[in-house]
Amino acid sequence: MIKILYVLIAVFMLGFIVTMHEFGHYLVGRLCGIGVVEFSIGMGPKLFGFKRKGINYSLRAIPIGGYCSFVGEDESNSDPRAMNNQPVWKRFLTVAAGPAMNFVLAYIFCAILLSGFILAEYLPRISYIYENTPAAECGIELGDVITAVNGTPVSFDGSGVNTATSAIDAIAPEDPIHLTIDRSGETVEISVKRALVTDEESGRSAYMLGIAFGGRTYTFPEALASACGYMVDFTREMLVSLKDLIFHGSGAGDVMGPVGIISFVSDQVYNEKLYAVVYLIFLLSLNVGIMNLLPIPALDGGRLVFLIVEAIRRKPVPPEKEGMVHAIGLGLLFLLIIIITFKDIVRLFTGG
């Protein structure tokens, strides 16, 4: 029962991302004066709906996805509000608005991620004490701030962590380490020796004190300023992975369809809770935005290519030819999804 709850959370997370994509099309389309036939949250049979200012709004049974259909989107229509009667720039902005909204959503959740979960810098404050180590037995407490190591001052910033670590490493294992600690305003002196600790999994042994430093997350202004850099780095990694997949087949076994993605997301949310929700909405929204800009027929990127060609030629590609290209692309896309989904289901039942 608990697992089903996390599967539902995963489904609604994906539905939210796709709905925001479609809302981008809807918002810019309306601003450009393009008529909207229906804006739907979800797919499949209609559960609830209403009509306002000539637009049908509906909530449908399958919470993955959604759509926004425009007047004259895929056929000629004499209505002056029809998409086919709009100048290229309006249609271009409307089509591009879907991926753009995914980038906006990714930016927002990246800022939340940085301000709530990612460390901006490490500080010489004890955030974790390992069991069965000298630190656990010598009186060190969580929250203690190291201000000096063997008389060497330690500043309360990122460089202070480096100073403390270097000073500790420079001391011979058999010699005591003299720590000066600030404990809620009180100065505490502790002398401790490192001990040889063996990792049970790897079997490796090393002299350890047994502490880990914590730090501070980004302030919200810092997060807003840094989010774009994080998005650029993640985008670069995604494009490199996509290039390796296409040209070298690298990571082909890790490609997932809707079933695999829902299974993966639900597992991550089950294990990591709120962190996974924020991180995955950021990552998946960024992924959806990037994938939709690829020049693939039936996706937004493919439609944008045709609009660019129309702008260069100063006349549209014949609708029947463009429609045929998108139909073939959509068919191939569905076939690929079916194949990947079959592999996802096999993987679930075999534990692969």
Disulfide bonds with the S-S distance in Angstrom:
none
